[in-house]
């Protein structure tokens, strides 16, 4: 078990105004955590803060927010400094949850505008690395603590499997995985193994406001391959909720897992693509890797066949 004590600790959630970030905040508030919410929109932050205040374990818990563009390093610096100076909020743990896709970031490369590619990179990658850098600099410039400091990133199953339509999104989630892997090693420069712990979670599709909103602009091929090609009421019924995913991520952090998956599909995809990254459960991970090695070639051929058929039906192929 990891040294992940959240009661009375100060936790920063980057991307906390809705979806998974808000769900994590509600779970942590109920465990007695002080929380700093970071996001762009004040209205969403105020609503999230109100819900977390209602969910908190004790009335003495600090739950505050800062409006910040997480893709701007300078704004991240100002936000953390303001939280420290105004509320005495010295971060113990960090959750980097900001990200996702918007309508202009979903689609095939030939159809996307350059602005969509840039904004997808900013919100899914820069929004995680800048706030991490700001907080890490503060940590290594202060005295060591008796508890482990945790940084948790949220990547996606998209980091392990390519699906047409997510060509702007998938590389950013691969980048988050690589960033987490490298940061895990770099943190050994500043303390023993228990001084810092890095975690990276890989959820698949889950119900959130943005997931439902993007469905209207998502190519039918993308929906078909990811299994979301169904009416919204069925999709909501069959797809995991943000609250459920948040609980599983926190359990993974509590266990001390470096890579956190939330279902069997994610575990198979991870172990098919783990490479030199550390294994949390060596024997189980190897067995899953062997299973994925057998299954995945058939899945990939099916994906390729469906993609080819989709292109032919729309006369996009040259006919060669």
C-alpha positions as CSV (number, residue, x, y, z in Angstrom):
1,X,0.0,0.0,0.0
2,X,1.2,3.5,-0.8
3,X,1.6,6.3,1.7
4,X,-1.4,8.1,0.4
5,X,-3.0,9.8,3.3
6,X,-5.4,12.5,2.1
7,X,-7.2,13.4,5.3
8,X,-6.1,16.9,6.2
9,X,-3.7,17.1,3.2
10,X,-3.7,19.8,0.5
11,X,-4.6,18.5,-3.0
12,X,-4.5,20.4,-6.2
13,X,-6.8,19.2,-9.0
14,X,-5.9,20.7,-12.4
15,X,-9.1,20.5,-14.5
16,X,-11.6,20.3,-11.7
17,X,-14.6,22.2,-12.9
18,X,-16.4,19.2,-14.5
19,X,-16.3,15.6,-15.4
20,X,-13.6,13.4,-13.9
21,X,-11.8,16.2,-12.2
22,X,-14.9,17.2,-10.3
23,X,-15.7,13.6,-9.5
24,X,-12.2,13.2,-8.0
25,X,-12.8,16.3,-6.0
26,X,-16.0,15.1,-4.6
27,X,-14.4,11.8,-3.6
28,X,-11.5,13.6,-1.9
29,X,-13.7,16.1,-0.2
30,X,-15.6,13.2,1.5
31,X,-12.3,11.9,2.7
32,X,-11.4,15.1,4.6
33,X,-9.1,16.7,2.0
34,X,-8.3,20.4,1.5
35,X,-8.7,21.1,-2.2
36,X,-7.6,23.7,-4.7
37,X,-9.6,23.6,-7.9
38,X,-8.0,24.9,-11.1
39,X,-9.7,25.5,-14.4
40,X,-10.5,28.3,-16.8
41,X,-14.3,28.8,-16.3
42,X,-15.4,30.6,-13.1
43,X,-19.0,29.4,-13.4
44,X,-18.0,25.7,-13.5
45,X,-15.5,26.2,-10.7
46,X,-18.1,27.9,-8.5
47,X,-20.5,25.0,-9.1
48,X,-17.9,22.4,-8.4
49,X,-16.8,24.2,-5.2
50,X,-20.4,24.3,-4.0
51,X,-20.8,20.6,-4.5
52,X,-17.5,19.8,-2.8
53,X,-18.3,22.0,0.2
54,X,-21.5,20.1,0.6
55,X,-19.7,16.7,0.3
56,X,-16.8,17.6,2.7
57,X,-16.2,15.5,5.8
58,X,-15.5,18.5,8.1
59,X,-16.5,22.1,8.0
60,X,-12.9,23.1,8.6
61,X,-11.8,21.8,5.2
62,X,-10.5,24.4,2.8
63,X,-12.0,24.1,-0.7
64,X,-11.1,27.0,-2.9
65,X,-10.5,27.7,-6.6
66,X,-8.4,29.7,-9.0
67,X,-9.4,30.6,-12.5
68,X,-6.3,29.8,-14.6
69,X,-5.4,28.9,-18.2
70,X,-3.4,25.7,-17.4
71,X,-1.7,25.9,-20.9
72,X,0.1,29.1,-19.7
73,X,3.1,28.4,-17.4
74,X,3.0,32.0,-16.0
75,X,-0.6,31.7,-15.0
76,X,0.0,28.4,-13.2
77,X,2.8,30.1,-11.2
78,X,0.6,33.0,-10.3
79,X,-2.3,30.6,-9.3
80,X,-0.2,28.5,-6.9
81,X,1.5,31.5,-5.4
82,X,-1.9,33.1,-4.8
83,X,-3.3,30.0,-3.1
84,X,-0.2,29.8,-0.8
85,X,-0.3,33.5,0.1
86,X,-4.1,33.8,0.4
87,X,-5.1,30.5,2.0
88,X,-1.9,29.0,3.2
89,X,-2.5,26.3,0.7
90,X,0.8,24.3,0.4
91,X,0.2,21.4,-2.0
92,X,0.8,17.9,-0.9
93,X,-0.6,16.1,-3.9
94,X,-1.4,16.9,-7.5
95,X,-4.0,15.5,-9.9
96,X,-3.6,16.5,-13.5
97,X,-7.0,15.8,-15.1
98,X,-7.5,18.6,-17.6
99,X,-8.0,17.5,-21.2
100,X,-10.4,15.7,-23.5
101,X,-11.6,16.8,-26.9
102,X,-13.7,19.5,-28.4
103,X,-15.6,19.4,-31.7
104,X,-12.8,21.1,-33.7
105,X,-10.3,18.5,-32.3
106,X,-12.1,15.4,-33.5
107,X,-12.0,14.1,-37.0
108,X,-9.6,12.8,-39.7
109,X,-6.4,14.6,-40.3
110,X,-7.4,15.8,-43.8
111,X,-10.5,17.5,-42.3
112,X,-9.0,19.1,-39.2
113,X,-7.8,22.7,-39.0
114,X,-4.3,23.4,-37.7
115,X,-5.9,25.4,-34.8
116,X,-7.6,22.2,-33.7
117,X,-4.4,20.2,-33.7
118,X,-2.6,23.0,-31.7
119,X,-5.4,23.4,-29.1
120,X,-5.6,19.6,-28.5
121,X,-1.9,19.5,-27.8
122,X,-2.2,22.5,-25.4
123,X,-5.2,21.2,-23.3
124,X,-4.1,17.6,-23.1
125,X,-0.3,18.0,-22.7
126,X,0.8,21.5,-21.7
127,X,-2.1,21.8,-19.2
128,X,-0.5,18.9,-17.3
129,X,3.3,19.6,-17.6
130,X,3.2,23.3,-16.7
131,X,1.3,22.9,-13.4
132,X,3.5,19.9,-12.5
133,X,6.6,21.9,-13.1
134,X,5.4,24.8,-10.9
135,X,4.5,22.6,-8.0
136,X,7.6,20.4,-8.3
137,X,9.9,23.4,-8.2
138,X,8.1,24.5,-5.0
139,X,8.5,21.0,-3.5
140,X,12.2,20.6,-4.1
141,X,12.9,24.1,-2.8
142,X,11.2,23.4,0.6
143,X,12.1,21.0,3.4
144,X,11.2,17.3,2.8
145,X,8.0,16.0,4.4
146,X,7.4,12.8,6.3
147,X,4.7,11.8,3.9
148,X,4.9,10.8,0.2
149,X,4.0,13.4,-2.3
150,X,1.9,12.1,-5.2
151,X,1.4,13.3,-8.7
152,X,-1.3,11.6,-10.7
153,X,-1.8,12.1,-14.4
154,X,-4.9,11.0,-16.5
155,X,-4.0,9.7,-19.9
156,X,-6.3,7.4,-21.8
157,X,-6.6,4.0,-23.4
158,X,-6.0,6.0,-26.5
159,X,-2.4,5.9,-25.6
160,X,-2.3,2.2,-26.4
161,X,-4.6,1.9,-29.4
162,X,-5.0,4.1,-32.5
163,X,-8.6,4.9,-33.6
164,X,-9.2,7.0,-36.7
165,X,-10.9,10.3,-35.7
166,X,-8.7,10.7,-32.6
167,X,-5.6,11.6,-34.6
168,X,-5.2,14.9,-32.8
169,X,-6.0,13.4,-29.3
170,X,-4.1,10.1,-29.3
171,X,-0.5,11.5,-29.6
172,X,-1.2,13.9,-26.7
173,X,-2.1,10.9,-24.5
174,X,1.0,9.0,-25.6
175,X,3.0,12.1,-24.6
176,X,1.4,12.1,-21.1
177,X,2.4,8.5,-20.7
178,X,6.0,9.2,-21.7
179,X,6.1,12.3,-19.5
180,X,4.9,10.3,-16.4
181,X,7.4,7.6,-17.1
182,X,10.3,10.0,-17.4
183,X,9.2,12.1,-14.4
184,X,9.0,9.0,-12.3
185,X,12.8,8.5,-12.9
186,X,13.7,12.2,-12.6
187,X,12.1,12.4,-9.1
188,X,14.7,9.9,-7.8
189,X,17.1,12.9,-8.2
190,X,15.3,14.7,-5.3
191,X,14.6,11.9,-2.8
192,X,14.3,8.2,-2.1
193,X,11.6,6.1,-3.7
194,X,9.0,7.0,-1.1
195,X,9.6,10.8,-1.3
196,X,7.6,11.1,-4.5
197,X,5.3,8.8,-6.4
198,X,4.0,9.2,-9.9
199,X,0.8,7.5,-11.2
200,X,-0.7,7.5,-14.6
201,X,-4.4,6.5,-15.1
202,X,-5.8,5.1,-18.4
203,X,-9.6,5.2,-18.5
204,X,-11.5,4.3,-21.6
205,X,-14.8,6.0,-22.5
206,X,-16.8,7.3,-19.5
207,X,-19.8,9.5,-19.2
208,X,-19.2,13.2,-18.8
209,X,-20.6,16.4,-20.3
210,X,-17.8,16.7,-22.8
211,X,-18.0,13.0,-23.9
212,X,-21.7,13.4,-24.6
213,X,-21.2,16.8,-26.4
214,X,-18.5,15.5,-28.7
215,X,-20.7,12.6,-29.9
216,X,-22.5,14.9,-32.3
217,X,-19.3,15.7,-34.2
218,X,-17.5,12.3,-33.9
219,X,-17.2,10.4,-37.1
220,X,-19.3,7.3,-37.3
221,X,-16.2,5.1,-37.8
222,X,-14.8,6.4,-34.6
223,X,-18.0,5.6,-32.7
224,X,-18.1,2.1,-34.3
225,X,-14.5,1.2,-33.3
226,X,-14.7,2.5,-29.8
227,X,-18.2,1.0,-29.2
228,X,-20.1,4.2,-28.7
229,X,-22.4,3.9,-31.8
230,X,-25.7,3.8,-30.1
231,X,-28.5,6.1,-28.9
232,X,-27.5,8.4,-26.0
233,X,-29.8,6.7,-23.5
234,X,-28.2,3.3,-24.2
235,X,-24.7,4.9,-24.2
236,X,-25.3,6.4,-20.7
237,X,-26.6,3.0,-19.5
238,X,-23.7,1.0,-20.8
239,X,-20.8,3.3,-20.2
240,X,-19.0,3.8,-16.9
241,X,-19.6,7.0,-15.0
242,X,-17.0,9.6,-14.1
243,X,-17.7,8.9,-10.4
244,X,-16.9,5.2,-10.9
245,X,-13.7,5.9,-12.7
246,X,-12.7,8.4,-10.0
247,X,-13.1,5.8,-7.3
248,X,-11.0,3.3,-9.3
249,X,-8.2,5.8,-9.9
250,X,-8.0,6.7,-6.2
251,X,-7.9,3.0,-5.3
252,X,-5.0,2.6,-7.7
253,X,-3.1,5.5,-6.1
254,X,-3.8,4.0,-2.7
255,X,-2.3,0.7,-3.9
256,X,0.8,2.5,-5.1
257,X,0.2,1.5,-8.8
258,X,2.3,3.4,-11.3
259,X,0.0,2.6,-14.2
260,X,-3.7,2.5,-13.3
261,X,-6.3,0.9,-15.5
262,X,-10.0,0.8,-14.7
263,X,-11.2,-2.3,-16.6
264,X,-10.0,-5.5,-18.3
265,X,-9.8,-3.9,-21.7
266,X,-7.5,-1.2,-20.4
267,X,-5.3,-3.8,-18.6
268,X,-5.0,-5.8,-21.8
269,X,-4.1,-2.8,-23.9
270,X,-1.6,-1.6,-21.4
271,X,0.2,-4.9,-21.2
272,X,0.3,-5.2,-24.9
273,X,2.1,-1.9,-25.1
274,X,4.0,-1.6,-21.7
275,X,7.5,-1.9,-23.1
276,X,10.2,-0.9,-20.6
277,X,7.8,0.8,-18.2
278,X,7.7,-0.7,-14.6
279,X,5.3,-3.5,-13.9
280,X,3.1,-3.2,-10.8
281,X,2.0,-6.9,-10.7
282,X,4.7,-8.8,-12.6
283,X,3.1,-12.3,-13.0
284,X,-0.4,-10.9,-13.8
285,X,1.0,-8.3,-16.2
286,X,2.9,-11.0,-18.1
287,X,-0.2,-13.2,-18.3
288,X,-2.2,-10.3,-19.6
289,X,0.5,-9.4,-22.1
290,X,0.5,-13.0,-23.5
291,X,-3.3,-12.9,-23.8
292,X,-3.2,-9.5,-25.6
293,X,-0.5,-10.9,-27.9
294,X,-2.9,-13.6,-29.0
295,X,-6.0,-11.4,-29.2
296,X,-4.8,-8.1,-30.6
297,X,-3.8,-9.2,-34.1
298,X,-7.4,-10.2,-34.7
299,X,-8.8,-7.0,-33.3
300,X,-6.4,-4.9,-35.4
301,X,-7.4,-6.7,-38.6
302,X,-11.0,-6.1,-37.7
303,X,-10.3,-2.4,-37.2
304,X,-8.4,-2.1,-40.4
305,X,-11.2,-3.9,-42.4
306,X,-13.9,-1.6,-41.0
307,X,-11.8,1.4,-41.7
308,X,-11.2,0.3,-45.3
309,X,-14.9,-0.4,-45.8
310,X,-15.8,3.0,-44.4
311,X,-13.5,4.7,-46.9
312,X,-14.8,2.8,-49.8
313,X,-18.5,3.5,-48.9
314,X,-17.7,7.2,-49.1
315,X,-15.6,6.9,-52.3
316,X,-12.6,8.4,-50.5
317,X,-10.2,5.8,-51.9
318,X,-8.4,6.3,-55.2
319,X,-9.5,2.9,-56.6
320,X,-6.0,1.7,-57.2
